[in-house]
Amino acid sequence: MSDKVITSIVLVAAAYIAAQMMADIASLRVVVFAGLVIDGGTLVYPLTFTLRDMVHKVAGIKAARALILAAGAINVIMAGLFWLVGQLPADQTTGAQLAFTEALSPVWRIVFASIAAEVMAELIDTEVYKLWVTRITTRYQWARVLASNAVSVPLDSLVFSWAAFGGVLPVVVVWSIFTSNVIIKGAISLVSLPGIYLVKERAEVPV
């Protein structure tokens, strides 16, 4: 394996983990974007689907699956760390520092709903990507990304919306959250499609 290939794998995997973490942190704030109410993480999270496809392309399916599970574990640990830091007494010489606890202390139902949706959708994305390149065609790389994202984006939004808010918010509100997420995530994932051409596919890596 050449140094160039190793560098590509490291950079794309790092970008994937970073995007996952940024999305989970940004999700703590609800914003209005393009007239739709969404959590802030929706602005970056859709990039992870194309980044996952890039990892799959350059490193193979086993690496992609391992990365998805690693990202899920890292996000659980991150939420646990935020909770722990929020529970520890603040150093009063620097003030009460209440903003940290108010902003970053996790809402566990939303945390686990988010991570469950991420892992499930990304694993399905992996299988759709594999099916496309093994059963349909290896040409038109943008199409394999489009196909996998077209399945994983609505699945992620569906699982998250109902796991996080089902039974808590009115049904019509939950469906509104789902619709907003699909629209924004779908649009951002479309913009990210050309990213698949930034890494070189290695023939010796099993798809």
Residue pairs with C-beta under 8 A, 6 or more apart in sequence:
5 58
5 200
5 202
8 58
8 199
8 200
9 55
9 58
9 59
9 63
12 51
12 54
12 55
12 58
12 199
13 55
13 59
13 63
13 67
15 51
16 48
16 51
16 52
16 55
16 67
16 71
17 67
17 70
17 71
17 74
19 44
19 45
19 47
19 48
19 51
20 45
20 48
20 71
20 74
20 75
20 118
21 74
21 75
21 78
22 41
22 44
23 41
23 42
23 44
23 45
23 48
24 41
24 75
24 78
24 79
24 111
24 114
24 115
25 41
25 78
25 104
26 39
26 40
26 41
26 43
26 44
27 39
27 40
27 41
27 42
27 45
27 110
27 114
28 39
28 40
28 103
28 104
29 39
29 40
30 37
30 38
30 39
30 40
31 37
31 38
31 39
31 40
32 38
33 42
33 43
33 184
34 184
36 180
36 183
36 184
37 176
37 177
37 180
38 177
38 180
38 181
38 184
41 114
42 180
42 181
42 184
42 185
42 188
43 184
43 188
45 118
45 185
46 149
46 153
46 184
46 185
46 186
46 188
46 189
46 192
47 188
47 189
47 192
47 195
48 71
48 118
48 122
49 121
49 122
49 125
49 145
49 148
49 149
49 152
49 153
49 189
49 192
50 145
50 149
50 189
50 192
50 193
50 195
50 196
51 192
51 195
52 64
52 67
52 68
52 122
52 125
52 126
53 125
53 129
53 144
53 145
53 148
53 149
53 196
54 195
54 196
54 198
54 199
55 63
55 64
55 67
56 63
56 64
56 126
56 129
56 130
56 207
57 141
57 196
57 199
57 201
58 199
58 200
58 201
58 202
58 205
59 205
60 202
60 205
60 206
60 207
61 126
61 130
61 206
61 207
62 206
64 126
65 123
65 126
68 118
68 119
68 122
68 123
68 126
69 119
71 118
71 119
71 122
72 115
72 118
72 119
75 111
75 114
75 115
75 118
76 111
76 115
79 106
79 108
79 111
82 104
82 105
82 106
83 105
83 106
85 100
85 104
86 100
86 101
86 104
86 105
90 96
90 97
90 98
91 97
109 163
109 164
110 164
112 163
113 159
113 160
113 163
113 164
114 160
114 164
116 159
116 160
116 163
117 155
117 156
117 157
117 159
117 160
117 163
118 156
120 155
120 156
120 159
121 152
121 153
121 155
121 156
121 159
122 152
124 151
124 152
124 155
125 148
125 149
125 151
125 152
126 148
128 147
128 148
128 151
128 152
129 144
129 145
129 147
129 148
130 207
132 143
132 144
132 147
132 148
133 144
133 207
134 207
137 143
138 201
141 196
141 197
142 193
142 194
142 196
142 197
144 196
145 192
145 193
145 195
145 196
146 190
146 193
149 186
149 189
149 193
153 182
153 185
153 186
153 189
154 182
154 186
156 181
156 185
157 178
157 181
157 182
157 185
158 178
160 181
161 174
161 175
161 177
161 178
161 181
162 174
162 178
165 173
165 174
165 177
166 174
169 177
